[in-house]
Amino acid sequence: MAKYPSTQNFINGKFVDASTKKSLKVISPLDGNLLSELQLSSRKDLDVAVAAAKAAFPSWSKTPIKERVQVFFRYKTLLEKHIKELAELCSEENGKTYSESAAEIEKCIELTEFATSLPQLITGEVLEVSRGVECRTEHVPIGVVASIVPFNFPSMVPNWTIPNALALGNCMILKPSEKVPLSCAKIALLLQEAGLPDGVFNVVNGDVEIVEAICDHPDIEAVSFVGSTKVAKIVYQRATSNYKRCLALGGAKNHLLVLPDAIPTMTAMNVAASMSGCAGQRCMAASAMIGVGEVDHIIEKICDEARKIVPGENLGAVINKESQERIEKYITEAESQGAKILVDGRNTKVAGKENGTYVGPTVIDYVTPEMSVAKEEIFGPVISIIRTKTVDEALAIENNNPYGNAASVFTQNGGMARYIIDKASAGMIGVNVGVPVPREPFSFGGWNESKFGVGDITGKSSIEFWTKLKKSTTKWNAEAGVNWMS
């Protein structure tokens, strides 16, 4: 029997059944237990949600932004009040440790805090451009928007888009991952409790049919997506072919360049935490380490740190059995190709949670650039070590990968760090930081095949995505006469 009731859509302020009889089981990766039955929606359900959002838009968009953000001051307080409940729910449906889930909710709070500052960031500009003639710019909302979110951050990634898009005056359709729909349902309730008017925020559950319907719907003006690069490309092409603006974030293959002068203990702790945090299921995880020169002493310490990471204690589960099998296949393939497994996380079982889906921390040495573990996104707690003689060889490997989300360098040489920052082909760079995620108000977004579209999904950069710029020119004094521009 499921722990929670059937997961419904949230449309126009109410939980409602989907129009189909189709459903999916929501299984906890922690122990394999049934959490809920997810009702799958049809295009008809999306039409109802979009109609509700469209009806709510005129009133919400005309509400002054200083009044709109009051909802998010209250929402932030509710996130703080319910952090334990939200973290436990996130852990149950995603498989993270409780501490990782709590950190995710803390990031939601920070994202919401940024949204409350938007009135100070979109004040527009006014200038007397000619005698008696004034030009003015203002950011206005674009209408009904959609956000398609992944399984790896059930609360944080939805909150990359919800506070900013809504505070800026839009109405939203959120499509959660079918693997982790419970957190989004709770978010809907908290927003309602915070005073968000009915219809401004709606949740439509489903699978690929709903994603396609969102890309095709004539009344949805913009689509954001976070997921794999393969699907991000499809969503971007389909949405933009229907004349929508789209920002689609894809996968990553993040490289950590470790130089011989790096501080061994600090580097080892950062590398191990980066590759194993959230079970490696994050687009900012360390996936490939490039050791430049003699770094055996650091690799030994990385292995020591990896062995301290215990599945079921300070390492969570991967999302499902398919992911577990796929990750282990990468490890086995690398071993068969001549790589050396220094720490092996295959065949991991957690006592009392034998039906959970766990992969232990894995360190693979002597990986070559052409191996699959060196090129492809593994999305698990696995670090592949590639060895080079020079920094330029290391940068050539980093530059050659098709992704461009993040890269980091570990060194005590400031000049070398600057050189690598300049040369690395990634949108987010770290120096002695394993997970170089910018804090608000700095925006999140990669390059190359890690992002399709213009701008970033969070921070100041997101304002341009969620609004359009209106320019007005006014003239009231007839005595100013007529010139070339008026």
C-alpha positions in Angstrom: 0.0 0.0 0.0 1.3 3.5 -0.9 2.4 5.7 1.9 0.9 8.8 0.3 -2.4 9.4 -1.6 -2.6 9.3 -5.4 -0.7 12.4 -6.8 -3.1 14.7 -8.6 -2.7 17.8 -10.7 -3.0 21.2 -9.0 -5.1 23.5 -11.2 -6.7 26.8 -10.3 -6.0 26.4 -6.6 -7.3 22.8 -6.3 -6.0 19.3 -6.5 -7.9 17.5 -9.3 -7.8 14.1 -11.0 -6.2 13.7 -14.4 -8.5 12.9 -17.2 -6.8 9.6 -18.1 -6.8 6.3 -16.1 -3.1 5.9 -16.7 -0.7 6.0 -13.7 2.9 5.3 -12.7 4.2 4.0 -9.4 6.4 6.4 -7.4 9.0 4.3 -5.7 11.5 5.4 -3.0 15.1 4.7 -4.1 16.0 4.5 -0.4 14.2 1.2 0.2 12.1 0.3 -2.8 8.8 1.1 -1.0 5.8 2.5 -2.8 5.2 6.1 -2.1 2.3 7.1 -4.4 0.5 6.5 -7.6 1.1 9.3 -10.1 -1.8 10.2 -12.3 -0.7 10.8 -15.9 -2.3 13.7 -17.6 -3.4 14.3 -21.2 -3.3 17.4 -23.5 -6.9 18.0 -22.3 -5.6 18.5 -18.7 -2.9 20.8 -19.9 -5.6 22.9 -21.8 -7.5 23.3 -18.5 -4.4 24.4 -16.6 -3.4 26.9 -19.3 -6.9 28.3 -19.4 -6.8 28.8 -15.6 -3.4 30.5 -15.9 -4.5 32.7 -18.8 -7.6 33.8 -16.9 -5.4 34.7 -13.8 -2.8 36.6 -15.9 -4.5 40.0 -16.4 -5.1 40.6 -12.7 -1.7 39.1 -11.5 0.3 40.9 -14.1 -1.3 44.3 -13.3 -0.6 43.8 -9.6 2.3 46.1 -8.7 5.5 44.1 -8.3 6.0 45.4 -4.8 2.7 43.8 -3.9 3.5 40.6 -5.8 6.7 40.0 -3.9 4.9 40.1 -0.6 3.7 36.6 -1.5 7.3 35.5 -1.7 8.3 37.0 1.6 5.5 34.9 3.1 6.5 31.8 1.0 10.1 32.2 2.2 8.9 32.1 5.8 6.8 29.0 5.1 9.9 27.2 3.5 11.8 28.0 6.7 8.9 26.7 8.9 8.5 23.5 6.9 12.2 22.8 6.1 12.2 19.4 8.0 9.0 18.2 6.3 10.2 19.3 2.9 13.7 17.7 3.4 12.2 14.4 4.5 9.9 14.3 1.5 12.8 15.1 -0.8 14.9 12.4 0.7 12.1 9.8 0.4 11.3 10.4 -3.3 14.8 11.2 -4.5 17.1 9.1 -2.3 19.3 11.9 -1.0 20.6 12.0 2.5 18.6 14.2 4.9 21.4 16.7 5.2 21.6 17.1 1.4 17.8 17.5 1.2 17.9 20.1 3.9 20.6 22.0 2.0 18.4 21.9 -1.0 15.5 23.6 0.9 18.0 26.2 2.2 18.9 26.9 -1.4 15.1 27.3 -2.2 15.0 29.9 0.6 17.9 31.8 -0.9 16.3 31.7 -4.4 13.1 33.1 -3.0 15.0 35.7 -1.1 16.4 36.9 -4.4 13.0 37.1 -5.9 11.9 39.5 -3.2 14.6 41.9 -4.3 13.3 42.1 -7.9 11.5 45.4 -7.4 14.9 47.0 -6.9 16.3 45.4 -10.1 13.7 46.2 -12.7 13.1 49.9 -12.1 13.6 50.7 -15.8 15.2 53.8 -17.2 13.9 57.3 -17.9 15.7 59.9 -20.0 14.8 63.3 -21.6 16.1 62.5 -25.1 15.1 65.8 -26.6 13.6 69.0 -25.2 10.2 68.0 -23.8 10.5 64.4 -25.0 11.0 61.6 -22.6 11.9 57.9 -23.3 11.2 55.2 -20.7 11.8 51.5 -20.5 10.0 48.9 -18.3 10.0 45.2 -17.9 6.6 43.6 -18.4 5.6 39.9 -17.9 5.2 37.8 -21.0 2.2 35.7 -20.1 1.7 32.0 -19.4 5.0 30.2 -19.1 6.0 26.6 -18.4 8.8 25.0 -16.4 9.8 21.4 -17.0 11.9 20.1 -14.2 14.0 16.9 -13.5 14.2 14.3 -10.7 17.6 15.2 -9.2 16.5 18.3 -7.3 12.7 17.9 -6.5 12.5 21.3 -4.8 15.5 23.4 -5.8 15.2 23.3 -9.6 11.4 24.2 -9.5 12.4 27.1 -7.3 15.0 28.2 -9.9 12.0 29.3 -11.9 8.9 29.7 -9.7 9.8 32.7 -7.6 11.4 34.8 -10.3 8.9 34.0 -13.1 5.8 34.6 -10.8 7.2 37.7 -9.0 7.8 39.2 -12.4 4.1 38.8 -13.2 3.8 35.6 -15.2 1.5 32.7 -14.6 3.1 29.2 -14.7 2.5 25.6 -15.6 5.0 23.4 -13.8 5.6 19.9 -15.1 7.5 17.8 -12.4 9.5 14.7 -13.1 7.3 11.7 -12.9 9.9 10.1 -10.6 9.6 12.8 -7.9 6.2 14.6 -8.0 5.5 14.9 -4.3 7.7 17.9 -3.5 6.1 20.0 -6.2 2.6 19.2 -4.8 3.8 20.5 -1.4 5.3 23.6 -3.0 1.9 24.4 -4.6 0.2 24.2 -1.2 2.8 26.5 0.4 2.4 29.1 -2.4 -1.3 29.0 -1.9 -0.9 29.4 1.8 1.4 32.4 1.1 -1.5 34.1 -0.7 -0.7 33.4 -4.3 -4.0 33.8 -6.3 -5.6 30.8 -7.8 -4.5 30.0 -11.4 -1.2 31.8 -11.1 0.6 28.5 -10.4 -0.5 25.1 -11.7 1.0 21.7 -11.6 0.4 19.2 -14.5 1.9 15.7 -14.0 2.7 13.4 -16.9 5.3 11.9 -19.2 6.6 12.8 -22.6 3.1 13.6 -23.9 2.8 16.6 -21.6 6.3 17.8 -22.5 5.4 17.7 -26.1 2.0 19.4 -25.4 3.7 22.2 -23.5 6.1 22.8 -26.4 3.1 22.9 -28.9 0.6 24.9 -26.8 -0.3 28.2 -28.6 -1.0 30.0 -25.3 2.3 29.2 -23.6 4.8 31.9 -24.3 8.0 30.6 -22.8 9.4 27.2 -21.7 12.3 26.4 -19.4 13.7 22.9 -19.2 16.3 21.1 -17.1 17.4 17.6 -17.9 19.6 15.6 -20.2 21.2 17.2 -23.3 19.4 14.8 -25.6 16.0 15.9 -24.4 17.1 19.5 -23.9 17.8 19.7 -27.7 14.4 18.2 -28.5 12.6 20.6 -26.2 14.5 23.6 -27.5 13.9 22.7 -31.1 10.2 21.9 -30.6 9.4 25.0 -28.5 11.3 27.5 -30.7 9.8 25.9 -33.8 6.4 27.0 -32.3 7.8 30.5 -31.9 8.3 30.3 -28.1 11.2 31.6 -26.2 13.0 28.6 -24.6 15.9 28.1 -22.2 16.9 24.4 -22.0 19.6 23.2 -19.7 21.2 19.9 -20.5 23.9 17.5 -19.1 27.5 18.0 -18.2 30.9 16.4 -18.0 32.7 18.6 -15.4 36.5 18.5 -15.3 38.6 19.1 -12.2 42.2 20.0 -13.0 44.5 19.0 -10.1 48.0 20.5 -10.2 50.9 19.1 -8.1 51.0 22.2 -5.8 47.4 21.8 -4.8 46.8 21.4 -1.0 46.4 17.6 -0.7 43.8 17.4 2.1 41.6 20.2 1.0 41.7 19.0 -2.6 40.9 15.4 -1.7 38.0 16.5 0.5 36.6 18.7 -2.3 37.0 16.2 -5.1 35.4 13.4 -3.1 32.5 15.6 -2.0 32.0 16.9 -5.5 31.8 13.5 -7.1 29.6 11.9 -4.5 27.3 14.6 -3.3 23.6 13.8 -4.1 25.0 10.4 -5.2 26.6 12.2 -8.2 23.2 13.0 -9.6 23.8 16.7 -10.3 24.9 18.6 -13.3 27.7 20.2 -11.3 29.2 17.0 -10.0 32.9 16.3 -10.6 32.9 13.6 -13.2 36.4 13.6 -14.6 39.6 14.6 -12.7 42.7 15.6 -14.8 45.8 15.0 -12.8 48.6 17.3 -14.2 52.1 15.9 -13.5 52.9 14.1 -10.2 49.7 13.9 -8.2 49.8 10.4 -6.8 49.9 11.8 -3.2 46.7 13.6 -3.8 45.0 10.6 -5.5 45.8 8.5 -2.4 44.1 11.0 -0.2 41.1 11.2 -2.6 40.7 7.4 -2.2 41.0 7.7 1.6 38.2 10.3 1.5 36.1 8.2 -0.8 36.3 5.2 1.6 34.8 7.4 4.3 31.6 7.8 2.2 29.2 5.1 3.3 26.0 4.3 1.3 23.0 4.6 3.5 24.8 6.9 5.9 26.5 9.8 4.2 25.7 8.7 0.7 22.2 8.5 -0.7 20.7 6.2 -3.3 20.6 6.7 -7.1 17.1 7.3 -8.5 16.2 3.7 -9.6 17.4 0.3 -10.6 18.0 1.3 -14.3 20.3 4.1 -13.2 22.2 1.7 -10.8 22.7 -0.8 -13.6 23.8 1.9 -16.1 26.4 3.4 -13.7 27.8 0.0 -12.8 28.1 -0.9 -16.5 30.3 2.2 -17.1 32.6 1.1 -14.3 32.9 -2.5 -15.6 33.5 -1.2 -19.2 36.3 1.1 -18.0 37.9 -1.8 -16.1 37.7 -4.1 -19.2 39.4 -1.3 -21.2 42.4 -1.1 -18.9 41.5 1.5 -16.3 42.3 0.7 -12.7 39.5 0.7 -10.1 41.0 2.2 -6.9 37.7 2.3 -5.0 34.8 0.1 -6.2 31.2 1.0 -5.5 29.6 -1.8 -7.5 27.2 -4.4 -5.9 26.4 -2.2 -3.0 23.7 -3.2 -0.5 22.5 -1.4 2.6 21.5 -3.5 5.5 17.7 -3.2 6.1 17.3 -1.5 2.8 18.1 -4.3 0.4 15.6 -3.1 -2.2 17.2 0.4 -2.3 19.3 1.4 -5.3 22.8 2.3 -4.2 26.1 2.7 -5.9 29.1 3.2 -3.6 31.8 5.9 -4.3 34.0 4.8 -7.1 37.5 6.1 -8.1 38.8 5.0 -11.5 42.5 5.7 -12.4 44.4 5.6 -15.7 41.3 6.5 -17.7 42.1 7.6 -21.3 40.1 10.4 -23.0 38.5 8.0 -25.5 36.8 5.8 -22.9 33.1 6.2 -22.3 33.7 7.1 -18.6 35.9 10.0 -19.7 33.4 11.4 -22.3 29.8 10.6 -21.2 27.7 11.9 -18.3 27.6 9.0 -15.8 25.3 10.7 -13.2 26.5 8.7 -10.3 29.2 8.8 -7.5 32.1 8.0 -9.9 35.2 10.0 -10.6 37.4 9.1 -13.6 41.1 10.2 -13.4 42.9 11.1 -16.6 46.6 11.9 -16.3 48.5 14.5 -18.4 52.0 16.0 -18.3 51.0 19.6 -18.9 48.2 22.1 -18.1 47.7 22.7 -21.9 47.2 19.0 -22.4 44.6 19.0 -19.6 42.9 22.1 -21.1 42.8 20.4 -24.5 40.8 17.5 -23.0 38.5 19.8 -21.1 37.9 22.0 -24.2 37.3 18.9 -26.4 34.3 17.7 -24.4 31.0 18.8 -25.9 29.5 20.0 -22.6 30.4 23.2 -20.9 28.7 23.4 -17.5 31.5 23.6 -15.0 35.3 23.2 -14.5 37.6 23.7 -11.5 41.3 23.9 -10.9 43.1 23.0 -7.7 46.3 25.0 -7.3 48.0 27.6 -5.1 49.4 29.4 -8.2 47.2 32.5 -8.8 48.6 33.1 -12.3 48.0 29.5 -13.3 44.5 29.7 -11.9 43.8 32.8 -14.0 45.2 31.1 -17.1 42.8 28.1 -16.6 39.8 30.4 -15.9 40.5 32.1 -19.2 41.1 28.9 -21.3 38.4 26.5 -19.9 35.3 26.2 -22.0 32.6 26.2 -19.3 30.1 28.7 -18.0 31.0 28.2 -14.3 34.6 28.0 -13.1 35.9 27.1 -9.7 39.3 27.7 -8.1 39.9 25.2 -5.2 36.1 24.7 -5.2 34.6 21.3 -6.2 31.1 22.5 -7.0 31.4 26.1 -8.4 27.7 26.9 -8.2 27.2 30.7 -8.1 25.3 32.1 -5.2 22.4 34.6 -5.8 22.4 37.1 -7.4 24.9 35.5 -9.7 23.2 33.3 -12.3 23.4 29.6 -13.0 24.1 28.5 -16.5 26.6 26.6 -18.6 27.9 26.8 -22.2 28.1 24.6 -25.3 25.8 21.5 -25.1 25.0 22.2 -21.5 22.6 25.0 -22.4 20.4 25.9 -25.3 19.0 29.4 -25.4 20.1 32.9 -24.4 20.6 34.0 -20.8 20.6 32.0 -17.5 17.9 30.4 -15.5 18.5 32.2 -12.2 19.8 35.5 -10.8 19.7 38.8 -12.6 20.1 37.2 -16.0 16.7 35.5 -15.7 14.9 38.8 -15.8 15.5 39.0 -19.5 14.0 35.6 -20.0 10.9 36.1 -17.9 10.0 39.6 -19.2 9.8 41.7 -22.3 11.0 45.2 -22.6 8.4 48.0 -23.3 9.7 51.3 -24.5 7.6 54.4 -24.4 8.3 57.9 -25.8 6.1 60.8 -24.5 5.7 64.4 -25.4 3.3 66.8 -23.7 4.5 70.3 -24.5 3.4 71.6 -27.9 5.7 74.5 -27.6 8.7 72.2 -28.0 8.0 72.1 -31.7 8.9 69.4 -34.2 12.3 68.1 -35.0 13.7 65.1 -36.8 12.6 62.6 -34.1 9.2 64.0 -33.0 
